[in-house]
Amino acid sequence: MNQPATPIAQFFNAFQDNSSAMNLPAILPRFADVFMAAGPHGAQAVHAADFAAALPRRKQFFESLGSQSTTLVSLSESPLDARYVLVKTQWQMNFLRPDGQTQPVLVDSIYIVDTAPKEFKIIFYLNPHDLMALLKQHGITPA
């Protein structure tokens, strides 16, 4: 991602690096103790500890589908006020197909970040896509 290194961009670049390395002690502080997660099937409050417990299973699941990497490819930020920033991101997930070809899948994610604490905190995460349907559409999961 070639964009100026704003504090928000630095936050998400570090988030990408820590997520790729599955560095849970570095990932968890980026989320509020309780944050809102939303998607096509609804919204719910999520405890960071529960989120941490689910991340290794999520990584294993995606690896079983051939996941090779996930890269932040774009980021735009819009201040909501002096404290909160709306951040729209796009991530490229790369999957190795059975024929040896790499299948990229672009996924949008939207966040609200609280910038008041010394360490920024994600307080809201929106995945506007049904990820499983998107993976099926790209032939990653069976039809």
C-alpha positions as CSV (number, residue, x, y, z in Angstrom):
1,M,0.0,0.0,0.0
2,N,1.6,3.2,-1.2
3,Q,0.0,6.0,0.8
4,P,1.4,8.6,3.2
5,A,2.1,7.2,6.6
6,T,-0.6,8.9,8.6
7,P,-1.1,7.6,12.1
8,I,-4.1,5.6,11.0
9,A,-2.2,4.1,8.1
10,Q,0.7,3.1,10.4
11,F,-1.9,1.5,12.8
12,F,-3.3,-0.6,10.0
13,N,0.0,-1.5,8.5
14,A,1.1,-2.8,11.9
15,F,-2.2,-4.6,12.2
16,Q,-1.6,-6.3,8.8
17,D,1.9,-7.4,9.8
18,N,0.8,-8.7,13.2
19,S,-2.2,-10.5,11.7
20,S,0.0,-12.2,9.1
21,A,2.4,-13.3,11.9
22,M,-0.6,-14.3,14.1
23,N,0.9,-12.2,16.8
24,L,-2.0,-12.2,19.2
25,P,-0.3,-10.1,21.9
26,A,0.1,-7.4,19.3
27,I,-3.3,-7.8,17.6
28,L,-5.5,-7.7,20.7
29,P,-4.5,-4.2,22.0
30,R,-5.7,-2.8,18.7
31,F,-9.3,-3.7,19.7
32,A,-11.4,-2.2,22.5
33,D,-12.1,-4.6,25.3
34,V,-15.6,-4.9,23.8
35,F,-16.2,-3.9,20.2
36,M,-19.1,-4.1,17.8
37,A,-18.7,-6.5,14.8
38,A,-21.3,-6.3,12.0
39,G,-22.0,-7.9,8.7
40,P,-24.7,-9.1,6.4
41,H,-26.1,-11.4,9.1
42,G,-26.4,-8.8,11.8
43,A,-24.3,-7.2,14.6
44,Q,-23.0,-8.2,18.0
45,A,-20.8,-7.0,20.8
46,V,-17.6,-9.0,20.9
47,H,-15.2,-9.4,23.8
48,A,-11.6,-9.1,22.7
49,A,-10.8,-12.2,24.7
50,D,-13.4,-14.2,22.7
51,F,-12.1,-12.7,19.5
52,A,-8.5,-13.8,20.4
53,A,-9.7,-17.3,21.1
54,A,-11.4,-17.5,17.6
55,L,-8.5,-16.1,15.6
56,P,-6.3,-19.3,15.5
57,R,-9.3,-21.3,14.4
58,R,-10.1,-18.7,11.7
59,K,-6.6,-18.8,10.4
60,Q,-6.6,-22.7,10.3
61,F,-9.9,-22.6,8.4
62,F,-8.6,-20.2,5.8
63,E,-5.3,-22.1,5.5
64,S,-7.4,-25.3,4.8
65,L,-8.9,-23.4,1.9
66,G,-5.4,-22.6,0.5
67,S,-5.0,-19.1,2.0
68,Q,-1.4,-17.9,1.4
69,S,-1.5,-14.3,2.4
70,T,-3.7,-11.3,3.1
71,T,-2.5,-7.8,2.2
72,L,-3.9,-4.4,2.9
73,V,-4.2,-2.8,-0.6
74,S,-6.1,0.4,0.1
75,L,-7.2,2.6,3.0
76,S,-9.2,5.8,3.2
77,E,-9.9,7.6,6.4
78,S,-12.6,10.1,7.3
79,P,-12.7,11.9,10.7
80,L,-16.1,11.6,12.3
81,D,-15.1,14.1,14.9
82,A,-12.0,15.0,16.9
83,R,-11.8,11.5,18.4
84,Y,-13.3,8.9,16.0
85,V,-12.1,8.1,12.5
86,L,-14.1,6.0,9.9
87,V,-11.6,3.8,8.0
88,K,-12.5,2.0,4.8
89,T,-10.0,-0.7,3.8
90,Q,-9.6,-3.2,1.1
91,W,-7.7,-6.4,1.6
92,Q,-6.4,-8.9,-1.0
93,M,-6.7,-12.5,0.2
94,N,-4.6,-14.9,-1.9
95,F,-5.6,-18.5,-2.2
96,L,-3.6,-21.3,-3.8
97,R,-6.0,-23.3,-6.1
98,P,-5.6,-27.0,-6.7
99,D,-4.2,-26.3,-10.1
100,G,-1.3,-24.3,-8.5
101,Q,-2.6,-20.9,-9.6
102,T,-3.1,-18.1,-7.1
103,Q,-6.7,-16.8,-6.8
104,P,-6.9,-13.2,-5.4
105,V,-10.1,-12.2,-3.6
106,L,-10.7,-8.6,-2.7
107,V,-12.5,-8.0,0.6
108,D,-13.7,-4.6,1.9
109,S,-13.7,-3.9,5.7
110,I,-14.9,-0.8,7.5
111,Y,-13.7,0.3,10.9
112,I,-14.3,3.0,13.4
113,V,-11.2,3.7,15.3
114,D,-11.0,5.6,18.6
115,T,-7.9,7.8,18.4
116,A,-8.1,9.3,21.9
117,P,-6.3,6.5,23.8
118,K,-2.6,6.5,23.7
119,E,-2.9,3.4,21.6
120,F,-5.7,3.6,19.0
121,K,-8.6,1.1,19.4
122,I,-10.9,-0.4,16.9
123,I,-14.4,0.0,18.4
124,F,-16.4,-1.1,15.3
125,Y,-15.8,-3.5,12.5
126,L,-18.0,-4.0,9.5
127,N,-17.5,-6.7,6.9
128,P,-20.1,-5.6,4.3
129,H,-19.8,-8.9,2.4
130,D,-20.9,-12.5,3.1
131,L,-17.3,-13.8,3.1
132,M,-18.3,-17.4,2.5
133,A,-20.5,-16.4,-0.5
134,L,-17.6,-14.4,-1.8
135,L,-15.2,-17.3,-1.5
136,K,-17.8,-19.6,-3.2
137,Q,-18.2,-17.1,-6.0
138,H,-14.4,-17.2,-6.6
139,G,-14.3,-21.0,-6.5
140,I,-12.5,-21.2,-3.2
141,T,-15.2,-23.2,-1.4
142,P,-17.5,-25.8,-3.1
143,A,-20.6,-24.5,-4.8
